Amino acid sequence: MSTPDPRATRFASRVAIVTGAANGIGRGTALLLAREGAQVVAVDVDADALGRLAREIAEAGGVCVPAAADVLRADEVERMVE
């Protein structure tokens, strides 16, 4: 019998907001956090790429809420966290 990977639940019951999540380091961070049990709010200006990321995380059994926003705009950040 194999021992469950403790990383799979490291961030269970946690929500992580990841900015710049559509590509590069942000995307990698979102994938890692989801793999370790976090519910991910993925933020980026590229809504299409966010949709692809959310599908990839969901297909792996995780939870990802895509939020298209420009974090340099206060009104968009406020809308994102409501």
DSSP file (Angstrom, degrees, kcal/mol; ACC not computed):
  #  RESIDUE AA STRUCTURE BP1 BP2  ACC     N-H-->O    O-->H-N    N-H-->O    O-->H-N    TCO  KAPPA ALPHA  PHI   PSI    X-CA   Y-CA   Z-CA
    1    1 A M              0   0    0      0, 0.0     2,-0.2     0, 0.0     0, 0.0   0.000 360.0 360.0 360.0 131.4    0.0    0.0    0.0
    2    2 A S        -     0   0    0      1,-0.1     3,-0.0     3,-0.0     0, 0.0  -0.554 360.0-119.3 -87.7 150.2    1.4    3.4   -1.0
    3    3 A T        -     0   0    0     -2,-0.2    -1,-0.1     1,-0.1     2,-0.0  -0.710  35.0-109.4 -85.1 133.5    1.6    6.4    1.3
    4    4 A P        -     0   0    0      0, 0.0    -1,-0.1     0, 0.0     3,-0.0  -0.332  34.8-106.0 -62.1 144.4   -0.3    9.4    0.1
    5    5 A D    >   -     0   0    0      1,-0.2     3,-1.7     2,-0.0     4,-0.3  -0.608  23.7-148.4 -71.2 117.1    1.8   12.3   -1.0
    6    6 A P  G >  S+     0   0    0      0, 0.0     3,-1.2     0, 0.0     4,-0.3   0.743  93.7  68.0 -62.8 -21.6    1.5   14.9    1.8
    7    7 A R  G >  S+     0   0    0      1,-0.2     3,-0.8     2,-0.2     4,-0.4   0.784  84.4  71.6 -66.8 -25.0    2.0   17.7   -0.8
    8    8 A A  G <  S+     0   0    0     -3,-1.7    -1,-0.2     1,-0.2     3,-0.0   0.710 112.5  26.9 -65.4 -18.4   -1.4   16.8   -2.3
    9    9 A T  G X  S+     0   0    0     -3,-1.2     3,-1.6    -4,-0.3    -1,-0.2   0.271  86.2 111.0-124.6   9.4   -3.1   18.3    0.8
   10   10 A R  T <  S+     0   0    0     -3,-0.8    27,-0.2    -4,-0.3    -2,-0.1   0.852  94.3  26.9 -54.5 -38.9   -0.5   20.8    1.9
   11   11 A F  T >  S+     0   0    0     25,-3.2     3,-1.6    -4,-0.4    28,-0.3   0.073  86.6 146.7-114.1  22.8   -2.8   23.8    0.9
   12   12 A A  T <  S+     0   0    0     -3,-1.6    26,-0.2    24,-0.3     3,-0.1  -0.303  71.8  20.0 -58.2 143.8   -6.2   22.0    1.3
   13   13 A S  T 3  S+     0   0    0     24,-0.5     2,-0.3     1,-0.3    -1,-0.3   0.643 105.3 113.6  67.9  16.8   -8.9   24.4    2.5
   14   14 A R    <   -     0   0    0     -3,-1.6    25,-2.7    23,-0.3     2,-0.5  -0.882  56.8-146.7-116.9 150.4   -6.8   27.4    1.3
   15   15 A V  E     -a   39   0A   0     -2,-0.3     2,-0.5    23,-0.2    25,-0.2  -0.970  13.9-164.7-114.7 130.4   -7.5   29.9   -1.4
   16   16 A A  E     -a   40   0A   0     23,-2.7    25,-3.1    -2,-0.5     2,-0.6  -0.963   9.0-153.4-117.7 127.0   -4.5   31.3   -3.4
   17   17 A I  E     -a   41   0A   0     -2,-0.5     2,-0.6    23,-0.2    25,-0.2  -0.886  16.2-170.3 -96.7 120.5   -4.7   34.3   -5.6
   18   18 A V  E >   -a   42   0A   0     23,-2.7    25,-3.0    -2,-0.6     3,-0.6  -0.949   5.3-157.8-117.6 115.6   -2.1   34.1   -8.3
   19   19 A T  E 3  S+a   43   0A   0     -2,-0.6    25,-0.2     1,-0.2    11,-0.1  -0.612  79.3  26.1 -89.1 153.3   -1.4   37.2  -10.5
   20   20 A G  T >  S+     0   0    0     23,-1.0     3,-0.8    -2,-0.2     7,-0.4   0.833  80.5 150.0  66.1  32.2    0.2   36.8  -13.9
   21   21 A A  T <   +     0   0    0     22,-2.4    23,-0.2    -3,-0.6     9,-0.1   0.557  47.0  76.1 -78.5  -9.6   -1.2   33.3  -13.9
   22   22 A A  T 3  S+     0   0    0     21,-0.3     2,-0.3     1,-0.1    -1,-0.2   0.799 105.0   8.8 -74.7 -26.6   -1.7   32.9  -17.6
   23   23 A N  S X> S-     0   0    0     -3,-0.8     4,-1.3    27,-0.0     3,-0.8  -0.934 104.2  -3.5-147.5 164.6    1.9   32.3  -18.5
   24   24 A G  H 3> S-     0   0    0     -2,-0.3     4,-2.3     1,-0.2     5,-0.2  -0.114 118.7  -4.4  59.4-137.7    5.4   31.7  -17.1
   25   25 A I  H 3> S+     0   0    0      1,-0.2     4,-2.6     2,-0.2    -1,-0.2   0.870 134.2  54.8 -62.2 -39.7    6.1   31.7  -13.4
   26   26 A G  H <> S+     0   0    0     -3,-0.8     4,-2.4    -6,-0.4    -5,-0.2   0.908 109.2  47.6 -61.6 -42.1    2.6   32.6  -12.5
   27   27 A R  H  X S+     0   0    0     -4,-1.3     4,-2.5    -7,-0.4    -2,-0.2   0.928 112.7  48.8 -63.7 -45.8    1.2   29.7  -14.5
   28   28 A G  H  X S+     0   0    0     -4,-2.3     4,-2.3     1,-0.2    -2,-0.2   0.888 111.3  50.4 -61.4 -39.5    3.6   27.3  -12.9
   29   29 A T  H  X S+     0   0    0     -4,-2.6     4,-2.7     2,-0.2     5,-0.2   0.921 110.0  49.6 -64.9 -44.6    2.8   28.7   -9.5
   30   30 A A  H  X S+     0   0    0     -4,-2.4     4,-2.2     1,-0.2    -2,-0.2   0.917 112.1  48.1 -60.8 -43.9   -1.0   28.2  -10.1
   31   31 A L  H  X S+     0   0    0     -4,-2.5     4,-2.3     2,-0.2    -1,-0.2   0.913 113.2  47.6 -63.6 -42.9   -0.5   24.7  -11.3
   32   32 A L  H  X S+     0   0    0     -4,-2.3     4,-1.6     2,-0.2    -2,-0.2   0.928 112.0  48.7 -65.4 -45.8    1.7   23.8   -8.3
   33   33 A L  H  <>S+     0   0    0     -4,-2.7     5,-2.5     1,-0.2    -1,-0.2   0.905 112.8  48.2 -61.8 -41.3   -0.6   25.3   -5.7
   34   34 A A  H ><5S+     0   0    0     -4,-2.2     3,-1.8    -5,-0.2    -1,-0.2   0.913 109.2  53.0 -64.6 -42.3   -3.6   23.5   -7.3
   35   35 A R  H 3<5S+     0   0    0     -4,-2.3    -1,-0.2     1,-0.3    -2,-0.2   0.810 107.6  53.1 -61.9 -29.5   -1.7   20.2   -7.3
   36   36 A E  T 3<5S-     0   0    0     -4,-1.6   -25,-3.2    -5,-0.1   -24,-0.3   0.223 130.1 -92.9 -94.6  14.7   -1.0   20.7   -3.6
   37   37 A G  T < 5S+     0   0    0     -3,-1.8   -24,-0.5     1,-0.3   -23,-0.3   0.343  77.7 137.0 102.0  -5.7   -4.7   21.2   -2.8
   38   38 A A      < -     0   0    0     -5,-2.5     2,-0.6   -26,-0.2    25,-0.6  -0.415  55.3-126.0 -73.9 148.8   -5.3   25.0   -3.0
   39   39 A Q  E     -ab  15  63A   0    -25,-2.7   -23,-2.7   -28,-0.3     2,-0.5  -0.868  37.4-145.2 -86.4 125.8   -8.3   26.5   -4.7
   40   40 A V  E     -ab  16  64A   0     23,-2.6    25,-3.2    -2,-0.6     2,-0.7  -0.821  21.5-162.4-106.5 129.9   -6.7   28.9   -7.1
   41   41 A V  E     -ab  17  65A   0    -25,-3.1   -23,-2.7    -2,-0.5     2,-0.5  -0.943  23.4-157.5-101.3 108.4   -8.0   32.3   -8.2
   42   42 A A  E     -ab  18  66A   0     23,-1.7    25,-3.2    -2,-0.7     2,-0.4  -0.790   9.4-168.5 -95.3 123.1   -5.9   32.8  -11.4
   43   43 A V  E     +ab  19  67A   0    -25,-3.0   -22,-2.4    -2,-0.5   -23,-1.0  -0.928  23.6 125.3-118.7 133.3   -5.6   36.5  -12.4
   44   44 A D  E     - b   0  68A   0     23,-1.3    25,-1.7    -2,-0.4    26,-0.1  -0.959  60.9-115.1-169.4 165.8   -4.2   37.8  -15.7
   45   45 A V  S    S+     0   0    0     -2,-0.3     2,-1.2    23,-0.2    25,-0.1   0.649  97.4  84.1 -82.6 -16.1   -5.2   40.1  -18.5
   46   46 A D     >  +     0   0    0      1,-0.2     4,-2.0    23,-0.1     5,-0.2  -0.702  55.6 178.4 -92.2  89.2   -5.2   37.2  -21.0
   47   47 A A  H  > S+     0   0    0     -2,-1.2     4,-2.1     1,-0.2    -1,-0.2   0.849  77.7  55.0 -62.0 -36.9   -8.7   35.7  -20.5
   48   48 A D  H  > S+     0   0    0      1,-0.2     4,-1.8     2,-0.2    -1,-0.2   0.934 109.7  45.7 -63.7 -45.6   -8.2   33.0  -23.2
   49   49 A A  H  > S+     0   0    0      1,-0.2     4,-2.3     2,-0.2    -1,-0.2   0.862 110.4  54.9 -66.1 -35.0   -5.1   31.7  -21.5
   50   50 A L  H  X S+     0   0    0     -4,-2.0     4,-2.8     2,-0.2    -1,-0.2   0.901 105.5  53.0 -63.5 -39.8   -6.8   31.8  -18.1
   51   51 A G  H  X S+     0   0    0     -4,-2.1     4,-2.1     2,-0.2    -2,-0.2   0.903 109.2  48.6 -60.9 -41.8   -9.6   29.6  -19.5
   52   52 A R  H  X S+     0   0    0     -4,-1.8     4,-2.3     2,-0.2    -1,-0.2   0.908 112.0  49.1 -65.0 -41.5   -7.1   27.1  -20.7
   53   53 A L  H  X S+     0   0    0     -4,-2.3     4,-2.5     2,-0.2     5,-0.2   0.926 109.9  51.1 -62.8 -45.5   -5.3   27.1  -17.3
   54   54 A A  H  X S+     0   0    0     -4,-2.8     4,-2.5     1,-0.2    -1,-0.2   0.901 111.0  48.5 -60.8 -41.3   -8.6   26.6  -15.5
   55   55 A R  H  X S+     0   0    0     -4,-2.1     4,-2.7     2,-0.2    -1,-0.2   0.913 110.6  51.1 -64.4 -42.3   -9.6   23.7  -17.7
   56   56 A E  H  X S+     0   0    0     -4,-2.3     4,-1.1     2,-0.2    -2,-0.2   0.915 112.7  45.3 -62.0 -43.4   -6.1   22.1  -17.2
   57   57 A I  H  <>S+     0   0    0     -4,-2.5     5,-2.9     1,-0.2     3,-0.4   0.916 113.7  49.5 -66.7 -42.6   -6.4   22.4  -13.4
   58   58 A A  H ><5S+     0   0    0     -4,-2.5     3,-1.8     1,-0.2    -2,-0.2   0.899 107.1  54.5 -63.4 -40.8  -10.0   21.1  -13.4
   59   59 A E  H 3<5S+     0   0    0     -4,-2.7    -1,-0.2     1,-0.3    -2,-0.2   0.783 106.7  52.6 -64.1 -25.9   -9.1   18.1  -15.5
   60   60 A A  T 3<5S-     0   0    0     -4,-1.1    -1,-0.3    -3,-0.4    -2,-0.2   0.404 128.3-100.1 -88.7   2.1   -6.4   17.2  -12.9
   61   61 A G  T < 5S+     0   0    0     -3,-1.8    -3,-0.2     1,-0.3    -2,-0.1   0.539  83.6 120.8  95.1   7.5   -9.1   17.4  -10.2
   62   62 A G      < -     0   0    0     -5,-2.9     2,-0.5    -6,-0.2    -1,-0.3  -0.332  60.8-115.0 -98.0-178.5   -8.3   20.9   -8.9
   63   63 A V  E     +b   39   0A   0    -25,-0.6   -23,-2.6   -29,-0.1     2,-0.4  -0.977  33.2 169.6-121.2 126.9  -10.3   24.1   -8.5
   64   64 A C  E     -b   40   0A   0     -2,-0.5   -23,-0.2   -25,-0.2    -6,-0.1  -0.979  17.4-164.0-140.6 125.6   -9.4   27.2  -10.5
   65   65 A V  E     -b   41   0A   0    -25,-3.2   -23,-1.7    -2,-0.4     2,-0.3  -0.934  19.6-144.9-106.6 111.7  -11.5   30.4  -10.8
   66   66 A P  E     -b   42   0A   0      0, 0.0     2,-0.4     0, 0.0   -23,-0.2  -0.591  16.4-173.9 -77.6 136.4  -10.2   32.5  -13.7
   67   67 A A  E     -b   43   0A   0    -25,-3.2   -23,-1.3    -2,-0.3     2,-0.7  -0.889  13.9-151.4-133.3 101.9  -10.4   36.3  -13.1
   68   68 A A  E     +b   44   0A   0     -2,-0.4     2,-0.3   -25,-0.2   -23,-0.2  -0.627  42.5 135.0 -74.7 114.5   -9.4   38.4  -16.1
   69   69 A A        -     0   0    0    -25,-1.7     2,-0.7    -2,-0.7   -23,-0.1  -0.990  56.5-126.2-159.0 153.0   -8.1   41.7  -14.5
   70   70 A D    >   -     0   0    0     -2,-0.3     3,-2.3     3,-0.1     7,-0.3  -0.922  19.8-156.2-101.8 109.7   -5.3   44.2  -14.8
   71   71 A V  T 3  S+     0   0    0     -2,-0.7    -1,-0.1     1,-0.3     6,-0.1   0.547  89.0  69.7 -69.5  -4.5   -3.8   44.4  -11.3
   72   72 A L  T 3  S+     0   0    0      1,-0.1     2,-0.6     4,-0.0    -1,-0.3   0.531  88.5  75.0 -84.4  -6.1   -2.4   47.9  -12.2
   73   73 A R  S X> S-     0   0    0     -3,-2.3     4,-1.9     1,-0.1     3,-0.6  -0.927  70.4-155.9-111.2 114.4   -6.0   49.1  -12.1
   74   74 A A  H 3> S+     0   0    0     -2,-0.6     4,-2.6     1,-0.3     5,-0.2   0.857  93.2  56.0 -56.6 -39.7   -7.5   49.5   -8.7
   75   75 A D  H 3> S+     0   0    0      1,-0.2     4,-1.8     2,-0.2    -1,-0.3   0.864 108.5  47.6 -64.5 -34.6  -11.1   49.2   -9.9
   76   76 A E  H <> S+     0   0    0     -3,-0.6     4,-2.0    -6,-0.3    -1,-0.2   0.864 110.8  51.1 -73.6 -35.8  -10.3   45.8  -11.5
   77   77 A V  H  X S+     0   0    0     -4,-1.9     4,-1.7    -7,-0.3    -2,-0.2   0.926 109.9  50.1 -65.9 -44.0   -8.5   44.5   -8.4
   78   78 A E  H  X S+     0   0    0     -4,-2.6     4,-0.6     1,-0.2    -2,-0.2   0.915 111.5  48.6 -59.9 -43.3  -11.6   45.5   -6.3
   79   79 A R  H >< S+     0   0    0     -4,-1.8     3,-0.6     1,-0.2    -1,-0.2   0.874 108.2  55.9 -63.6 -37.7  -13.9   43.7   -8.7
   80   80 A M  H 3< S+     0   0    0     -4,-2.0    -1,-0.2     1,-0.2    -2,-0.2   0.870 109.7  43.4 -64.5 -39.0  -11.7   40.6   -8.6
   81   81 A V  H 3<        0   0    0     -4,-1.7    -1,-0.2     1,-0.2    -2,-0.2   0.475 360.0 360.0 -91.8  -1.1  -11.8   40.2   -4.9
   82   82 A E    <<        0   0    0     -4,-0.6    -1,-0.2    -3,-0.6    -2,-0.1   0.496 360.0 360.0 -73.0 360.0  -15.5   40.8   -4.4
